[in-house]
Amino acid sequence: MKIRFLEIAVFFFLVLFIFVLSNASVQAANPLDVVINEIAWMGTQTAHQDEWIELYNNTSSLISLEGWQLVAQDGVPEIILARTIPANGYYLLERTDNTTVPNIAADKIYIGNLGNNGEYLKIFDAQDDLIDGINYSKGWPAGDNSTKQTMERVNSNLTGTIPTNWQTSQNSGGTPKAENSTIESEPEPEPVCEPTEEICDGIDNDCDGEIDEDGICETPEPPTSQPEPIIYPSGIFINEFLPSPEGPDLDEEWIEIYNNNPTSIDFSGWTIEDTQGSIKIYTLPQGINIQGYGFLVLNRPTSKIVLNNDGEGLILKDPLGKLVNSVNYNDKAPEGQSYARKTNGIWQWTSVLTPEQENRFAIPAEANLEAEAEPEPQSSSDKSSTDKSEDRPKPQPKLEAEASSVPQNGTSKDKPRFELTTYPSGIVINEILPSPDGPDKDNEWIEIFNQNNFEVNLSDWQIQDMKGKTRTYTFSQETKIIPRGFLILPRPTTKITLNNDGDGLNLVQPNDNIVDQVIYDKAPLNSSYSRTHSGWAWSNILTPGSENTVPAKTSQGAKENESSYSKISDKELAAVGKQLPKASRSLFILLVAVVIAIFSGATVLVLKNKIKLN
């Protein structure tokens, strides 16, 4: 009887355990995987309180929304999401009750009204990562309060911060849980022809005094044009920031962005975010422009970004969410000094603060620079080439400099000499080991490969990870990699942690140009992520310092299946637990403990019965 009870209990808890594991296998979301797709901020014809919001799943996979939030910047509404959203499907949120949208069941009921004058709405996943956001706190770009036509997203794959990516629905009430309206443009009016007297008709060359109207008013059909993809300019980068001002940090921290283009750039919808502590993402509002070779300074009271004094990072992205520029510092920020970008792309602390000005660096008291300007070549072709290729503030006269005696206070008023530095291509991330068999902190490594037939100096190149507590490793001076050679970077050297549940790496030249990138999902135990001729693949054959070897897919798949069904290691259980929302982790731990206890008890009971029989 006891054995029978134990069998039933074990079966019950195993079912629960498998359910937890299946939920844990849901992939982490990426930006724009789930988007705000339609908003009835004006309510319906029945009542203005009947507001609703529709979400859309951009992916071909089911996504769990457990632990997700949809929040307004002003705190109302603040909605805790639940359950799942189907692949390429919809999720309907109705205000107050389920009668807001007749004949369509709500996936979530919420409280709190949307302002008719606009809102700033954001979607966060269970890890508090921003998935989608629309900032229209100064007014909705679409929708009609009088006719109750809703606000619909035009392209779900483009950022919602662009006003032209929204339209007013074709009909009152919109399209809840259905494809958004297709707005057809009105046809062009037919041209009006007014015959006039003629002597000779130019159409058929007759001179009968009458107009032959056939064909004289026909206009060719305009060619169908495909919408051009939105391309955002390069040459925008973080230029200087002040983490530890002499005054209060709350009021006097700032971040400076520089436009290294000759024309003005519309900066609406771009984002800047920090990487440490309580991460804050600031989206540039509508109407923000940076003049050609101009600066934009964001004060902390505006951006709400806290620059930690003991190490921080900043990430700049365009409105499509593409990484444009990033910078990290790991040491303690000196008080009263800014972290500033030099013309060669190297960052350095400086006591000369230059918000909205070209960066300057204090000259040591032992030497001064006296410079003599040389005119630049007058050729227009030379000037064009320089403007396009140099990643620095607007071109200055070329200067020859030599050392002389110095005034104690100061910096030279002459402009520095700028030299264009180019870096070779063909340096790539080749293989990484995120989840070694031994301790991660000792056995993780990154491999760099030189595809060139010549030696390359990697001084001041950087490699940086993308997830969690990000870290940047700068190659030391005179670090060289031989032709067709490999360079192994162990974790104790780089201090970079390769997260087992997914991470990414950027390889960055000294001019902040990202030359290679790799992103991976959950890492199998003791398998390296290896570059192949057709992309990347996991391999259980580790090849640090030599050519990559990836087993055939059949054998690799068989081994993966064999290992996945044979046992679950403590490291894998811990990884599963980390993927769960915080609210579910306690239940997960309890279930694991109960299953282990039941199996242990069953084993002891069987042994006792065997002893009695003997």
C-alpha positions in Angstrom: 0.0 0.0 0.0 2.8 2.4 0.9 4.6 1.5 -2.3 1.5 2.2 -4.3 1.1 5.6 -2.6 4.7 6.5 -3.3 4.3 5.6 -7.0 1.3 7.9 -7.3 3.1 10.7 -5.5 6.2 10.3 -7.7 4.1 10.4 -10.9 2.2 13.5 -9.7 5.4 15.5 -8.9 7.1 14.3 -12.0 4.2 15.8 -14.1 4.6 19.1 -12.2 8.4 19.0 -12.6 8.1 18.4 -16.4 5.6 21.3 -16.6 8.0 23.6 -14.9 10.9 22.5 -17.2 8.7 23.0 -20.3 7.9 26.6 -19.1 11.6 27.2 -18.4 12.5 26.3 -22.0 10.8 29.4 -23.4 13.5 31.5 -25.1 14.4 34.9 -23.7 12.7 37.7 -25.8 14.5 40.2 -28.0 13.5 43.8 -28.6 10.3 44.0 -30.8 9.5 40.3 -30.3 6.3 41.5 -28.7 5.0 45.0 -29.6 2.1 47.4 -28.8 0.1 46.9 -32.0 -3.1 48.9 -31.6 -4.5 51.3 -28.9 -8.1 52.4 -28.3 -7.0 55.3 -26.2 -10.3 57.1 -27.0 -12.6 54.3 -25.9 -15.5 53.1 -28.0 -18.8 54.4 -29.3 -20.4 52.8 -26.3 -18.3 54.5 -23.6 -15.1 56.5 -23.5 -14.0 54.3 -20.6 -14.0 51.2 -22.8 -10.3 51.5 -23.6 -8.2 48.5 -24.8 -4.6 47.7 -25.9 -3.6 45.0 -28.4 -0.1 43.3 -28.3 1.3 41.4 -31.3 3.9 38.5 -31.3 6.3 39.2 -34.1 7.9 35.7 -33.9 7.0 32.3 -35.1 7.1 30.9 -31.6 4.8 30.9 -28.6 6.1 33.4 -26.0 5.3 33.2 -22.2 4.3 36.6 -20.8 4.6 35.4 -17.1 6.3 38.2 -15.2 6.1 40.7 -18.0 4.8 44.2 -17.5 3.2 46.9 -19.6 3.6 50.2 -17.8 3.1 53.9 -18.4 5.8 56.4 -17.5 3.4 58.2 -15.2 2.5 54.9 -13.4 -1.1 54.6 -14.8 -1.8 52.0 -16.1 0.7 49.5 -14.7 -0.3 46.0 -15.9 1.2 42.7 -14.9 0.9 40.3 -17.9 0.3 36.6 -17.7 -0.1 33.4 -19.7 1.2 33.3 -23.3 0.9 35.0 -26.6 0.7 32.7 -29.7 3.1 32.7 -32.5 2.3 35.6 -34.9 -0.8 36.2 -32.7 -2.5 38.8 -30.6 -3.0 39.5 -26.9 -5.9 41.7 -25.9 -6.0 43.9 -22.8 -9.4 45.3 -21.8 -9.9 48.0 -19.2 -12.0 47.2 -16.1 -14.1 44.3 -17.5 -14.5 41.8 -20.3 -17.3 43.7 -22.1 -15.1 46.5 -23.5 -14.8 44.7 -26.9 -18.1 42.8 -27.7 -17.8 39.1 -28.7 -14.0 39.1 -28.2 -12.6 37.6 -25.0 -9.9 39.6 -23.2 -6.5 38.0 -22.4 -6.1 40.4 -19.5 -8.3 42.8 -17.6 -6.6 45.9 -16.2 -7.5 49.1 -14.4 -6.2 52.6 -15.1 -7.1 55.0 -17.9 -5.0 56.1 -20.9 -4.7 59.9 -21.2 -6.3 61.4 -24.3 -3.3 63.8 -24.6 -0.8 61.0 -24.9 1.2 58.4 -22.9 4.7 56.9 -22.7 4.1 53.1 -22.7 6.8 50.4 -22.3 6.8 46.6 -22.3 9.3 44.8 -20.0 10.0 41.1 -20.0 10.5 39.0 -16.8 14.1 40.0 -16.7 13.2 43.7 -16.8 14.6 44.1 -20.3 12.8 46.6 -22.5 11.1 44.9 -25.4 9.0 47.7 -26.9 8.3 51.3 -26.0 6.3 54.2 -27.6 6.8 57.7 -26.3 3.9 59.9 -27.2 3.4 61.7 -23.9 3.0 65.0 -25.8 0.2 63.7 -28.0 -0.9 60.5 -29.8 0.2 60.4 -33.5 -3.0 58.6 -34.7 -6.6 57.7 -33.7 -9.7 59.9 -33.5 -11.5 60.7 -30.3 -14.7 61.9 -32.0 -15.2 59.0 -34.4 -13.5 56.4 -32.0 -11.2 55.2 -34.7 -8.2 53.5 -33.1 -4.5 54.0 -33.4 -2.8 51.2 -35.4 0.8 50.3 -35.9 1.7 50.2 -39.7 4.8 47.9 -39.5 5.2 45.8 -36.4 8.9 45.2 -37.2 9.8 48.9 -37.0 10.1 50.9 -33.9 7.0 52.5 -32.5 8.8 55.7 -31.7 8.4 56.9 -35.3 5.0 58.8 -35.7 4.7 57.8 -39.4 4.6 54.1 -38.3 1.1 54.7 -36.9 -2.2 55.2 -38.6 -5.8 55.9 -37.8 -7.9 52.8 -38.3 -10.2 52.6 -41.3 -13.3 52.0 -39.2 -14.6 53.0 -35.8 -13.6 50.5 -33.2 -10.5 49.4 -35.0 -9.4 45.8 -35.5 -9.0 44.1 -32.0 -7.3 40.7 -32.3 -7.2 41.0 -36.1 -4.9 42.3 -38.8 -4.7 46.1 -38.8 -6.5 48.2 -41.5 -5.1 48.5 -45.0 -5.5 52.1 -45.8 -5.9 52.6 -49.6 -4.9 55.9 -51.0 -7.5 57.8 -53.1 -7.1 57.4 -56.9 -5.7 60.4 -58.8 -8.5 62.3 -60.7 -8.7 61.8 -64.4 -7.1 64.8 -66.3 -9.7 67.1 -67.9 -9.3 67.8 -71.6 -10.8 71.0 -73.1 -10.7 70.9 -76.9 -9.7 74.1 -78.6 -9.8 75.3 -82.1 -7.0 74.1 -84.4 -5.8 74.6 -87.9 -4.0 71.3 -88.1 -4.5 68.3 -85.7 -1.1 67.1 -84.6 -2.4 63.6 -83.7 -3.2 62.4 -87.2 -1.9 65.4 -89.1 -5.3 66.3 -90.6 -6.5 69.8 -91.0 -10.2 69.4 -90.8 -10.6 72.1 -88.1 -11.7 69.5 -85.4 -9.8 68.2 -82.4 -9.3 64.4 -82.3 -9.4 63.8 -78.5 -8.6 60.1 -78.5 -5.4 59.5 -76.6 -4.4 63.2 -76.0 -5.3 63.0 -72.3 -3.9 59.6 -71.4 -1.2 59.6 -68.7 1.0 56.6 -68.1 0.5 54.5 -65.0 3.0 55.5 -62.3 5.5 52.7 -61.6 4.9 50.8 -58.4 7.5 51.7 -55.9 8.6 49.6 -52.9 9.0 51.4 -49.6 12.6 52.2 -49.1 14.1 50.8 -45.9 15.0 53.3 -43.2 18.7 53.7 -43.0 20.1 55.7 -40.1 23.5 57.5 -40.5 26.7 56.3 -39.1 29.2 58.6 -37.4 27.1 59.2 -34.3 28.9 58.3 -31.1 29.1 58.9 -27.3 31.9 61.5 -27.0 32.2 62.5 -23.3 30.5 62.0 -20.0 30.9 63.1 -16.3 30.1 60.3 -13.7 31.6 62.0 -10.6 31.1 65.8 -10.6 32.5 67.9 -7.8 28.9 68.9 -7.0 25.8 66.7 -6.4 25.7 63.7 -8.8 22.0 64.0 -9.0 22.1 67.4 -10.7 25.5 67.7 -12.4 26.2 64.4 -14.2 25.9 64.6 -18.0 26.4 62.6 -21.2 27.6 64.1 -24.5 26.8 62.7 -28.0 28.6 63.9 -31.1 27.4 64.0 -34.8 30.5 63.4 -37.0 28.5 64.2 -40.2 28.4 67.5 -42.1 24.6 67.6 -42.1 22.0 67.8 -39.3 20.6 64.5 -38.0 17.1 63.9 -36.6 17.8 62.2 -33.3 14.1 61.4 -32.5 13.6 57.8 -31.3 17.3 57.1 -30.6 18.0 55.5 -27.2 20.9 55.7 -24.8 21.1 53.3 -21.8 23.5 52.4 -19.0 24.6 48.9 -18.2 25.2 48.7 -14.5 22.9 48.8 -11.4 19.4 49.9 -12.0 19.4 50.2 -15.8 17.7 53.1 -17.3 16.8 53.6 -21.0 16.3 57.1 -22.3 14.5 57.6 -25.6 15.1 60.9 -27.4 11.8 62.7 -27.9 10.4 64.0 -31.2 12.0 67.1 -32.6 15.6 66.6 -31.3 18.2 67.4 -33.9 22.0 67.5 -33.8 23.7 69.9 -36.2 26.5 68.9 -38.5 29.6 68.3 -36.4 27.5 69.3 -33.4 27.0 68.1 -29.9 24.0 67.1 -27.7 24.4 67.1 -23.9 22.0 65.1 -21.8 21.9 66.1 -18.2 20.9 63.5 -15.6 17.7 65.3 -14.6 16.6 64.9 -18.2 17.8 61.3 -19.0 17.4 59.9 -15.4 20.5 57.8 -16.2 22.7 57.3 -13.1 26.4 57.0 -14.0 27.9 54.8 -11.3 31.2 56.0 -9.9 32.7 52.5 -9.5 32.3 51.3 -13.1 29.6 51.8 -15.8 28.8 51.4 -19.4 26.7 53.3 -22.0 25.0 51.9 -25.1 23.7 54.1 -28.0 21.1 52.6 -30.4 19.2 53.9 -33.4 15.4 53.7 -33.5 15.5 50.2 -35.0 17.3 49.0 -31.9 20.7 48.5 -33.7 23.8 49.0 -31.6 25.6 52.1 -32.9 28.2 52.8 -30.2 29.1 51.8 -26.7 31.7 52.6 -24.0 32.6 51.1 -20.6 34.9 52.0 -17.7 35.7 49.5 -14.9 37.7 51.7 -12.5 36.6 54.2 -10.0 35.7 57.5 -11.7 38.0 60.4 -10.5 36.0 63.2 -9.0 35.6 66.2 -11.2 37.0 64.5 -14.3 35.1 63.4 -17.4 35.7 60.3 -19.5 36.4 61.6 -23.0 37.0 60.1 -26.4 40.3 61.0 -28.1 40.5 61.4 -31.9 42.0 58.0 -32.3 39.0 56.4 -30.5 40.8 55.8 -27.2 39.1 56.9 -24.0 40.9 58.8 -21.3 40.0 60.7 -18.1 40.5 64.4 -18.3 40.1 67.3 -15.8 39.3 69.6 -18.7 35.5 69.4 -19.0 34.2 70.3 -22.5 30.4 69.8 -22.8 29.3 70.9 -26.3 32.9 71.5 -27.3 35.8 69.5 -28.8 37.4 67.3 -26.2 40.7 68.6 -24.6 43.1 66.8 -22.4 45.4 68.4 -19.7 49.0 68.7 -20.7 51.6 67.5 -18.2 53.4 70.3 -16.4 56.8 69.2 -17.7 56.1 69.9 -21.4 54.1 72.1 -23.7 53.2 71.8 -27.3 53.9 74.6 -29.8 52.2 74.0 -33.1 52.7 75.3 -36.5 49.8 74.9 -38.9 50.3 73.5 -42.4 47.5 74.2 -44.9 45.4 71.2 -46.1 45.5 70.3 -49.8 43.0 72.4 -51.7 41.8 69.5 -53.9 38.1 69.0 -53.6 38.5 65.3 -54.1 41.0 65.1 -51.2 38.6 67.0 -48.9 35.7 64.7 -49.8 37.8 61.6 -49.1 38.9 63.0 -45.7 35.3 63.9 -44.6 34.0 60.4 -45.3 36.8 58.4 -43.8 37.8 60.1 -40.6 35.9 59.2 -37.4 36.5 62.4 -35.5 35.2 65.9 -34.9 35.2 68.2 -38.0 38.5 68.5 -39.8 41.1 70.8 -38.4 44.3 72.1 -40.0 47.2 69.6 -39.9 49.7 70.7 -37.2 53.3 69.8 -36.6 54.1 69.9 -32.9 57.2 70.0 -30.8 57.9 70.2 -27.1 59.0 73.4 -25.3 58.8 74.9 -21.9 55.4 75.3 -20.4 53.1 77.5 -18.4 52.1 75.7 -15.2 48.4 76.1 -15.8 47.6 75.2 -19.0 46.6 73.6 -22.1 47.8 74.7 -25.5 45.3 76.9 -27.4 46.6 75.5 -30.7 44.6 72.7 -32.3 46.2 69.2 -32.0 47.5 67.3 -35.0 45.1 64.7 -36.3 46.4 61.6 -38.1 44.1 59.2 -39.8 44.6 55.7 -38.5 43.3 52.7 -40.4 43.0 49.1 -39.0 43.1 45.9 -41.0 40.1 43.7 -41.5 40.2 39.9 -41.2 40.5 39.8 -37.4 37.5 37.7 -36.1 36.1 36.0 -33.0 36.7 32.3 -33.9 35.6 30.1 -31.0 34.3 30.5 -27.4 33.7 28.2 -24.5 30.9 29.6 -22.2 30.1 26.4 -20.2 33.3 24.4 -19.5 33.3 21.1 -17.7 35.2 22.6 -14.8 34.6 25.9 -12.9 33.5 28.6 -15.3 35.6 31.3 -13.7 38.8 29.4 -14.5 38.1 27.5 -17.7 36.1 29.9 -20.0 38.0 31.3 -22.9 37.7 33.3 -26.1 39.7 32.6 -29.3 40.6 35.3 -31.8 41.8 34.4 -35.4 43.9 36.5 -37.9 42.7 35.6 -41.4 45.4 37.8 -42.9 48.8 36.7 -44.3 50.6 39.3 -42.2 51.0 40.1 -38.5 48.5 42.5 -36.9 49.1 44.7 -33.9 46.0 44.5 -31.6 47.1 47.3 -29.2 44.0 49.1 -27.8 41.6 46.8 -29.6 38.7 45.7 -27.3 36.4 42.8 -26.8 33.2 43.3 -24.8 30.3 41.1 -23.8 26.6 42.2 -24.1 24.6 40.7 -21.3 24.4 40.9 -17.6 27.2 42.7 -15.9 29.0 43.7 -19.1 32.8 44.1 -19.2 35.2 45.4 -21.7 38.7 44.0 -22.1 41.4 46.2 -23.8 44.3 44.5 -25.5 47.6 45.6 -23.9 50.2 47.5 -25.9 52.2 45.6 -28.4 49.7 42.7 -28.4 50.3 41.0 -31.8 48.8 38.1 -33.6 50.8 36.2 -36.2 49.6 35.6 -39.8 46.9 32.9 -39.9 47.4 32.7 -36.1 45.2 32.3 -33.0 45.1 34.3 -29.7 43.5 32.7 -26.7 41.9 35.0 -24.0 41.1 33.1 -20.8 38.5 34.5 -18.4 41.0 35.2 -15.6 42.7 37.6 -18.1 39.7 39.3 -19.6 37.4 39.2 -16.6 34.6 38.7 -19.1 31.9 36.3 -18.0 30.2 34.3 -20.8 26.7 33.7 -19.5 25.5 30.1 -19.9 21.9 31.2 -20.7 22.9 33.3 -23.7 25.3 36.2 -24.3 27.2 38.0 -27.1 30.6 39.5 -27.9 31.7 42.5 -29.9 35.2 42.9 -31.3 36.0 46.6 -31.4 38.8 48.5 -33.2 40.5 51.4 -31.3 38.3 53.8 -33.4 35.1 52.3 -31.8 34.3 50.4 -35.1 32.7 47.0 -34.3 34.4 44.6 -36.8 32.9 41.3 -35.6 30.1 40.1 -33.4 28.8 36.8 -32.2 25.5 36.1 -30.3 24.5 32.7 -28.8 21.6 31.2 -26.9 21.8 28.7 -24.1 25.3 27.0 -24.1 25.6 23.2 -23.9 27.9 21.9 -21.3 31.6 21.6 -22.4 30.8 22.5 -26.0 32.5 25.5 -27.8 30.6 27.8 -30.1 32.8 27.6 -33.3 32.9 29.6 -36.5 32.3 27.5 -39.6 32.3 28.2 -43.3 28.5 28.7 -43.2 28.1 30.4 -39.8 28.4 29.2 -36.2 27.8 25.8 -34.6 28.2 24.1 -31.2 31.0 21.5 -31.1 32.0 19.0 -28.4 35.5 19.0 -29.9 37.3 21.9 -28.3 40.1 23.3 -30.5 41.7 26.3 -28.8 44.7 27.5 -30.8 43.9 25.4 -33.8 41.5 25.0 -36.7 37.8 24.4 -35.6 36.3 20.9 -35.9 32.5 20.5 -35.9 31.1 17.0 -35.9 28.5 16.0 -38.5 25.0 17.1 -37.6 23.8 13.5 -37.3 26.4 12.4 -34.8 26.2 15.7 -32.9 22.4 15.5 -32.7 22.6 11.9 -31.4 25.0 12.8 -28.7 23.0 15.8 -27.7 19.9 13.7 -27.4 21.7 11.0 -25.5 23.2 13.5 -23.0 19.9 15.4 -22.6 18.0 12.2 -21.7 20.6 10.4 -19.7 21.0 12.9 -16.8 20.4 16.4 -15.6 23.4 17.9 -13.9 23.3 20.3 -11.0 24.7 23.1 -13.3 21.8 22.5 -15.7 19.2 22.6 -13.0 20.7 25.9 -11.7 20.6 27.3 -15.3 16.9 26.2 -15.6 16.1 27.9 -12.3 17.8 31.2 -13.4 15.6 31.3 -16.5 12.4 31.3 -14.5 10.8 34.5 -13.3 11.7 35.3 -9.7 8.2 34.6 -8.5 8.5 31.0 -9.8 11.9 30.1 -8.5 10.8 29.2 -5.0 8.2 26.8 -6.4 10.9 25.3 -8.6 13.3 24.7 -5.7 10.5 23.2 -3.6 9.5 20.8 -6.4 13.1 19.6 -7.0 13.5 19.0 -3.3 10.2 17.1 -3.0 11.1 14.9 -6.0 14.5 14.1 -4.6 13.1 13.4 -1.2 10.4 11.0 -2.6 12.9 9.1 -4.7 15.2 8.8 -1.7 12.3 7.6 0.5 11.2 5.1 -2.1 14.7 3.7 -2.4 15.0 3.2 1.4 11.6 1.5 1.7 12.4 -0.9 -1.1 15.7 -1.8 0.5 14.0 -2.4 3.9 11.4 -4.8 2.2 14.3 -6.7 0.5 16.1 -7.1 3.8 12.9 -8.4 5.5 12.4 -10.9 2.7 15.9 -12.1 3.0 
